Every structure is written in structure tokens, then in C-alpha cells.
Amino acid sequence: PLTLFIFSIISMLPYGMLLSINVLRKRKELRKELTEELKQRLIQAVQLV
């Protein structure tokens, strides 16, 4: 049963990745905002060091 569970998770991973990629495509604006915010945080972190 454990191997079947692990196999089912592994077999569903590509499907889940495709779903998340499609969601990200639909939310390009949100993704741009998140990447800009992440860049700013990284810059601040580098400046602190």
C-alpha cells in the first residue's frame, strides 16, 4: 500500500505542475507584482549584509 501511495503521488506531480503553471499564466499581473516585491526584498537583504 505504501508503494502504491508513493507511486500515485509521483504520477500526479506533472499534472499538478501543469495546473499551477496554467494558473500562473492566467495571473500574470499578480506574478509580476510578486516578483517585483521579491526583488525589492532581496535587494534590501543584500544591502543589510
Long-range contacts (C-beta under 8 A, 24 or more apart in sequence): none
